[in-house]
């Protein structure tokens, strides 16, 4: 067995609840801005944020919400997201973050699977939320903006503010605090069970790499908090290091550049399509980007040439890391000042890696390709209600099999070079082919189908469907695309359709996706 360990010294990981760790600067810097709504300027200081978290937790507790209960949060990036997230943690409950662009069917699946009893959203998504709770344990929908102008019959979430309570006692190592949904290496979305300790560990592990200055730092946060990258790296890690978080409910390049200039943003967290915009969009030249210390890209591989082009344009290093929802999420990260083009940085502290040949099971050494396996305190507890998927992902020795093929060089830097798993990565979002195939095969005009990802300069990958129509019927490309668009979020939409006479399969019936990719 060849184990690749971090070149960085192990860090101490406190056995404390996540909110205690994240809000540790509230006493030292109570009047510093903790979180600002980028478009409006609405601001909470660290002291105000902590107070509201504990008051919201008190309100939840008064309603009987606590240990063993799950709350769904379906909202864009706004300051109140952090209040609700950490109030649930303080109350001893579990939060399941939901993509607000989901349709009612997708939301219903997650609410039901997670066992949620409360759903909090904003007015813009209230109608979807009300439709989604049918057939779930959720009895009411609450809105962070009182329903806004939606006219929907929802309660005011902020009316829950009550008398503040202290942290409800939890077992940091076993109590699940957040339940994001991930497709893992394949298949349908599954609830990823992450404990307080998983989250705290990963924040502590990432600190020697990201190296926040703890004073005068501001992080622009448009990558969604419902995604583990946004939740942990943008929201929790920033707050835990005394950094001001500036939220944007959705990405808009002009607004982002304006906020960087006006707020003197120092950290710009991105995904490869946004790095592409920084490198090539003419708007960038119209703004002062000199405050930036670093652009950090994640969620999908970033090419060395694109990183270099963007770095030259904005005047700071453009680096990347690697992670998965199942890893809380970071396992590899570029240390400030130690960027090697094309790599995802080094293994973070307290973490071990192996590179394993998927065919032979043999370990691989330096500069040899293998599936990346990871072991450390950030590894999830498992998938909710899915022991089989858990066993297929985490082996008996605690190694999490990432499904990504990697290489480690003699400088300890890791590069992701291929994928064993079938997931499509569209602008950093997971698109499981199995979910699209299950939906399309239900169409009365479809006899068989296979979905793969094909390379795209802007999105990274886009979903392409190979469709075998039922004999004697006429099926159009628009019909196929419309059927998916009716049921699933926009990033899962089919972008290309190719009609075929048959889908290539192995003797056991498994779709030969590599064959389809080779011919695309």
C-alpha positions in Angstrom: 0.0 0.0 0.0 1.3 3.4 -1.0 -0.1 6.2 1.2 0.5 9.8 0.1 0.3 12.1 3.1 0.0 15.9 3.4 3.3 17.8 3.3 1.7 20.2 5.8 1.8 19.5 9.5 -1.3 18.1 11.2 -3.6 20.7 12.9 -5.5 20.5 16.1 -9.2 19.9 15.5 -11.4 21.0 18.5 -14.4 18.8 19.5 -16.9 21.6 19.4 -20.2 22.4 17.6 -19.9 24.1 14.2 -21.4 27.4 15.2 -19.1 27.8 18.2 -16.2 27.4 15.8 -17.6 29.7 13.1 -18.5 32.5 15.4 -15.3 32.5 17.4 -14.4 36.0 16.3 -17.7 37.5 17.7 -16.1 38.4 21.0 -12.8 39.8 19.6 -14.4 41.8 16.8 -18.1 42.3 17.7 -18.5 45.5 15.6 -16.8 44.2 12.5 -19.1 43.5 9.5 -19.7 39.8 9.4 -22.0 39.5 6.5 -23.3 42.1 4.0 -26.0 41.8 1.3 -24.1 42.9 -1.8 -27.0 44.5 -3.7 -28.6 46.4 -0.8 -25.8 46.9 1.7 -27.8 45.3 4.5 -25.2 44.5 7.2 -24.9 42.3 10.3 -21.9 42.7 12.6 -20.4 39.6 14.2 -22.2 40.5 17.5 -25.5 41.0 15.7 -25.2 37.8 13.7 -24.4 35.7 16.8 -27.3 37.3 18.6 -29.8 36.6 15.8 -28.5 33.0 15.4 -29.2 32.3 19.1 -32.6 34.1 19.0 -33.7 32.2 15.9 -32.5 29.0 17.6 -34.7 30.0 20.6 -37.7 30.5 18.4 -37.2 27.1 16.8 -36.8 25.5 20.2 -40.0 27.1 21.4 -41.8 25.5 18.5 -40.5 22.1 19.5 -37.8 21.8 16.9 -34.6 20.2 18.2 -32.4 17.1 18.1 -33.7 14.6 15.6 -35.5 17.2 13.5 -34.6 18.4 10.0 -35.3 21.8 8.4 -35.2 22.4 4.7 -33.7 25.8 3.6 -34.4 26.8 0.0 -33.0 30.3 -0.5 -30.4 32.2 -2.5 -27.3 33.8 -0.9 -28.6 36.4 1.5 -27.3 37.2 5.0 -30.3 35.5 6.6 -29.1 32.2 5.2 -26.3 32.1 7.8 -28.7 33.0 10.5 -31.0 30.1 9.7 -28.2 27.6 9.0 -26.5 28.2 12.4 -29.7 28.6 14.3 -30.6 25.0 13.3 -27.2 23.9 14.4 -27.5 25.7 17.8 -31.0 24.1 18.3 -29.4 20.7 17.8 -31.2 20.0 14.6 -30.2 19.1 11.0 -30.4 21.4 8.0 -30.9 20.1 4.5 -30.0 22.9 1.9 -32.1 22.8 -1.2 -31.3 24.3 -4.6 -33.9 27.1 -5.1 -34.0 26.5 -8.8 -35.4 23.0 -8.3 -38.9 22.2 -9.5 -41.5 21.0 -7.0 -40.8 17.3 -7.8 -37.1 17.6 -7.0 -37.8 19.6 -3.8 -40.4 17.0 -2.7 -37.9 14.2 -3.2 -35.4 15.8 -0.9 -37.8 16.9 1.7 -39.3 13.4 1.9 -35.9 11.6 1.9 -34.4 13.9 4.5 -37.5 13.7 6.7 -37.8 17.5 6.9 -40.6 19.0 9.1 -40.0 22.7 8.3 -39.3 24.5 5.0 -37.9 28.0 4.9 -37.6 29.9 1.6 -38.2 33.4 0.1 -41.2 34.8 -1.6 -39.7 34.2 -5.1 -39.8 30.4 -4.5 -42.9 30.2 -2.3 -45.2 28.8 -4.9 -42.8 26.0 -5.7 -42.3 25.4 -2.0 -46.0 25.1 -1.2 -46.5 22.7 -4.1 -43.4 20.6 -3.0 -44.5 19.9 0.6 -47.5 17.8 -0.6 -46.9 14.2 0.6 -44.0 15.2 3.0 -43.9 15.8 6.7 -43.6 19.5 6.2 -46.8 21.2 7.4 -45.9 24.9 6.7 -43.7 27.1 4.6 -42.0 30.1 6.1 -40.4 32.9 4.1 -37.3 35.0 5.0 -38.8 38.0 3.3 -42.4 37.5 4.6 -43.4 36.1 1.2 -42.2 39.2 -0.7 -44.6 40.0 -3.5 -45.5 36.4 -4.2 -48.9 36.6 -2.7 -48.3 33.0 -1.5 -49.8 31.9 1.9 -46.5 31.6 3.8 -45.5 32.6 7.3 -42.8 35.1 8.2 -39.7 33.1 9.2 -38.1 36.1 11.0 -41.1 36.1 13.4 -39.5 33.0 14.9 -37.0 35.2 16.7 -37.4 34.5 20.4 -35.4 34.5 23.5 -31.8 33.4 22.8 -30.8 29.9 23.8 -27.3 28.4 24.4 -26.1 25.6 22.1 -28.2 22.5 22.7 -25.7 19.8 23.7 -24.6 17.6 20.8 -22.2 14.9 20.1 -19.9 16.6 17.6 -18.6 13.4 16.1 -21.9 11.6 15.6 -24.7 14.2 15.3 -25.5 15.1 11.7 -25.8 18.9 11.4 -26.1 19.2 7.6 -27.6 17.0 4.9 -26.6 18.3 1.5 -27.6 16.1 -1.5 -25.0 14.7 -3.9 -25.1 12.1 -6.6 -21.8 10.7 -5.3 -20.0 8.8 -8.0 -23.2 7.8 -9.9 -26.9 7.4 -9.5 -29.7 9.6 -8.0 -29.1 12.3 -5.4 -28.4 11.0 -1.9 -28.3 12.7 1.5 -24.7 13.2 2.6 -24.5 12.9 6.4 -22.0 15.5 7.7 -21.5 16.0 11.5 -20.4 19.0 13.4 -17.0 17.4 13.6 -16.8 16.9 9.8 -17.4 20.6 9.2 -15.2 21.9 12.0 -12.4 19.5 11.0 -12.4 20.7 7.4 -12.4 24.3 8.3 -9.4 23.8 10.5 -7.7 21.7 7.9 -8.1 24.3 5.2 -6.8 27.2 7.2 -3.0 26.6 6.6 -3.8 26.6 2.8 -6.1 29.6 2.4 -4.4 31.7 5.0 -6.9 34.5 5.7 -5.4 37.5 7.3 -8.2 37.8 9.9 -8.4 41.6 9.4 -9.4 43.7 6.5 -10.4 40.7 4.4 -13.7 40.5 2.4 -14.9 37.5 0.4 -17.4 37.8 -2.4 -19.9 35.0 -2.1 -22.1 34.4 -5.1 -21.5 30.6 -5.4 -24.6 29.1 -3.7 -24.6 28.4 0.0 -26.8 25.3 -0.7 -23.8 23.8 -2.5 -21.1 22.5 -0.1 -18.4 24.7 -1.7 -20.4 27.9 -1.0 -21.6 26.7 2.4 -18.2 25.7 3.8 -15.5 27.6 2.0 -17.4 30.9 1.3 -19.7 31.2 4.3 -18.4 29.2 7.2 -14.6 29.4 6.5 -14.8 33.2 5.9 -16.8 33.9 9.1 -14.6 31.5 11.1 -11.6 33.6 10.2 -13.1 37.0 10.8 -13.6 37.7 7.1 -16.5 39.8 5.9 -18.8 37.8 3.7 -20.5 39.8 0.9 -23.4 37.9 -0.6 -24.9 38.0 -4.0 -28.2 36.1 -4.7 -27.0 35.1 -8.1 -23.9 35.7 -10.3 -23.9 38.8 -12.4 -20.5 39.8 -13.7 -21.0 43.5 -13.7 -22.4 43.5 -10.2 -19.6 41.3 -9.0 -16.9 43.5 -10.5 -18.6 46.6 -9.0 -18.7 45.0 -5.6 -15.0 44.0 -5.8 -14.1 47.7 -6.6 -16.4 49.3 -4.1 -16.0 46.9 -1.2 -12.2 46.2 -1.7 -12.9 42.5 -2.0 -9.8 40.4 -1.3 -11.0 36.9 -2.0 -12.9 35.9 -5.1 -14.2 32.4 -5.1 -15.3 31.1 -8.5 -15.8 28.1 -10.8 -14.0 27.7 -14.2 -16.8 29.4 -16.3 -16.4 32.5 -14.1 -12.6 32.4 -14.3 -13.2 32.3 -18.1 -15.1 35.5 -17.9 -12.4 37.1 -15.8 -9.9 36.2 -18.5 -11.8 37.3 -21.5 -14.8 39.5 -20.9 -14.3 43.1 -21.9 -16.1 44.4 -18.8 -13.2 43.4 -16.5 -11.0 46.2 -17.9 -13.5 48.8 -16.7 -13.1 48.0 -13.0 -10.3 48.3 -10.4 -9.5 44.8 -9.3 -6.3 45.7 -7.4 -7.7 44.8 -3.9 -7.9 41.1 -4.9 -5.3 38.8 -3.2 -6.5 35.6 -4.7 -9.1 34.1 -7.1 -9.9 30.5 -5.9 -11.6 28.1 -8.3 -13.3 24.8 -7.4 -16.1 22.4 -8.2 -14.5 21.4 -11.6 -11.0 21.2 -13.1 -9.4 24.5 -14.2 -6.9 24.5 -17.0 -3.5 25.9 -16.5 -3.6 28.2 -19.5 -6.9 29.7 -18.5 -5.7 30.2 -14.9 -2.6 32.0 -16.1 -4.6 34.2 -18.5 -7.0 35.2 -15.8 -4.2 35.9 -13.3 -2.5 38.2 -15.7 -5.7 40.0 -16.3 -6.8 40.6 -12.7 -3.3 40.9 -11.2 -3.4 38.2 -8.6 -2.9 34.4 -8.4 -5.7 32.2 -9.7 -5.5 28.9 -8.0 -7.7 25.9 -7.4 -8.6 23.1 -5.0 -10.4 19.7 -5.1 -13.2 18.4 -3.0 -16.5 16.6 -2.8 -19.7 17.0 -0.8 -18.7 13.7 0.8 -15.4 15.3 2.0 -17.0 18.4 3.7 -15.7 19.3 1.0 -11.9 19.9 0.8 -9.2 17.3 0.4 -6.7 19.3 -1.7 -6.0 22.9 -1.8 -3.3 25.3 -3.2 -1.2 26.9 -0.4 -0.9 30.7 -0.8 2.3 31.3 -2.8 2.8 27.6 -3.8 0.7 27.5 -7.0 1.7 25.0 -9.7 -0.3 25.5 -12.9 -3.0 22.9 -13.6 -2.9 21.2 -10.2 -5.4 21.3 -7.4 -2.7 21.9 -4.8 -1.5 19.6 -2.0 -3.3 17.2 0.3 -4.5 19.2 3.3 -3.4 18.4 6.8 -4.7 15.4 8.7 -5.5 13.7 5.4 -4.2 10.6 3.6 -4.5 9.7 0.0 -4.0 6.7 -2.2 -4.0 6.4 -6.0 -5.4 3.0 -7.0 -5.6 1.4 -10.4 -9.4 0.9 -11.0 -8.7 -2.3 -13.1 -6.1 -4.1 -10.9 -6.6 -2.6 -7.5 -2.8 -1.9 -7.2 -1.5 1.3 -5.6 0.2 3.8 -7.8 3.2 6.0 -7.0 4.5 9.5 -7.9 3.5 10.6 -11.5 1.3 7.5 -11.9 -2.4 7.7 -12.6 -5.0 6.1 -10.3 -8.4 6.6 -8.7 -8.0 9.1 -5.8 -8.9 7.6 -2.5 -9.1 9.9 0.6 -9.1 9.2 4.3 -9.4 11.8 7.1 -11.8 13.4 9.6 -13.6 15.2 6.8 -15.0 12.0 5.3 -18.8 11.8 5.6 -20.6 9.4 7.9 -22.4 7.9 4.9 -25.4 8.4 2.7 -28.8 8.7 4.5 -31.1 5.7 4.1 -28.6 4.1 1.6 -26.2 1.6 3.1 -25.4 0.1 -0.3 -24.2 3.4 -1.7 -22.2 4.1 1.4 -20.5 0.7 1.2 -19.7 1.3 -2.5 -18.1 4.7 -1.6 -16.3 4.1 1.7 -14.5 0.8 2.2 -13.9 -1.1 5.4 -10.7 0.8 6.1 -12.3 4.2 5.9 -11.0 5.1 2.4 -13.5 7.2 0.4 -13.3 6.3 -3.3 -13.7 9.6 -5.1 -14.3 8.3 -8.6 -11.8 10.8 -10.0 -8.5 9.8 -11.6 -5.5 11.8 -10.3 -1.7 12.1 -10.4 0.5 13.3 -7.6 3.8 14.9 -8.6 7.1 15.0 -6.7 6.1 18.3 -5.2 3.1 16.7 -3.6 0.7 18.5 -5.9 -2.4 16.6 -7.2 -3.9 17.0 -10.7 -7.3 15.6 -11.6 -6.9 14.1 -15.1 -10.0 11.9 -15.7 -13.1 10.5 -14.2 -14.0 7.0 -13.3 -17.5 8.1 -12.2 -20.3 8.9 -14.6 -21.3 12.3 -13.3 -21.5 15.3 -15.7 -20.1 18.5 -14.3 -22.1 21.5 -15.7 -20.7 24.8 -14.4 -19.6 22.9 -11.3 -23.0 21.4 -10.6 -23.4 17.6 -10.6 -25.7 16.2 -13.3 -26.2 12.4 -12.8 -26.9 10.7 -16.1 -29.0 8.1 -14.4 -31.5 10.7 -13.3 -31.9 12.0 -16.8 -32.1 8.5 -18.3 -34.8 7.5 -15.8 -36.8 10.5 -16.7 -36.4 10.2 -20.5 -37.1 6.4 -20.6 -40.5 7.2 -19.1 -41.4 9.2 -22.2 -43.9 7.2 -24.3 -42.0 7.8 -27.5 -38.6 6.7 -26.1 -37.5 3.1 -26.4 -34.0 3.5 -25.0 -31.6 6.3 -24.0 -28.1 7.1 -22.7 -26.8 10.4 -21.4 -23.2 11.5 -21.4 -21.2 14.7 -20.8 -19.5 16.4 -23.7 -16.8 19.0 -23.4 -17.9 22.7 -23.6 -15.7 25.8 -23.2 -18.1 27.8 -21.1 -19.8 25.1 -19.0 -17.0 22.5 -18.7 -19.4 19.8 -19.8 -23.0 19.7 -21.1 -25.5 16.8 -21.1 -26.0 15.0 -24.4 -28.7 12.4 -24.9 -28.5 9.5 -27.3 -32.2 8.5 -27.9 -33.7 5.5 -29.5 -37.3 6.3 -30.5 -40.1 3.8 -30.3 -40.7 2.1 -33.6 -43.0 3.9 -36.0 -43.2 7.2 -34.0 -41.9 10.6 -34.8 -39.8 12.1 -32.0 -38.1 15.5 -32.3 -35.1 17.0 -30.5 -37.4 19.7 -29.0 -39.7 17.1 -27.5 -36.8 15.4 -25.8 -35.4 18.7 -24.4 -38.9 19.9 -23.3 -39.6 16.7 -21.4 -36.5 17.2 -19.3 -37.0 20.9 -18.9 -40.5 20.3 -17.5 -39.3 18.2 -14.6 -35.7 19.2 -13.7 -33.6 22.2 -12.8 -32.1 24.2 -15.6 -28.5 22.9 -15.2 -29.7 19.4 -15.8 -31.3 20.2 -19.1 -30.3 18.2 -22.2 -28.3 20.5 -24.5 -27.7 18.1 -27.4 -29.8 15.2 -28.7 -28.6 12.5 -31.1 -31.0 9.9 -32.3 -29.6 6.4 -32.6 -30.7 2.9 -33.6 -29.4 1.3 -30.4 -27.5 2.1 -27.2 -24.2 0.2 -26.9 -24.2 -2.0 -23.8 -22.0 -4.6 -22.1 -23.2 -8.2 -21.8 -24.5 -7.3 -18.3 -26.6 -4.5 -19.7 -24.3 -1.6 -18.6 -24.3 1.4 -20.9 -20.9 1.7 -22.6 -20.5 5.5 -22.1 -16.9 5.5 -23.1 -17.9 4.2 -26.5 -20.5 7.0 -26.8 -18.0 9.6 -25.7 -15.4 8.4 -28.2 -17.9 8.8 -31.1 -19.2 12.2 -30.0 
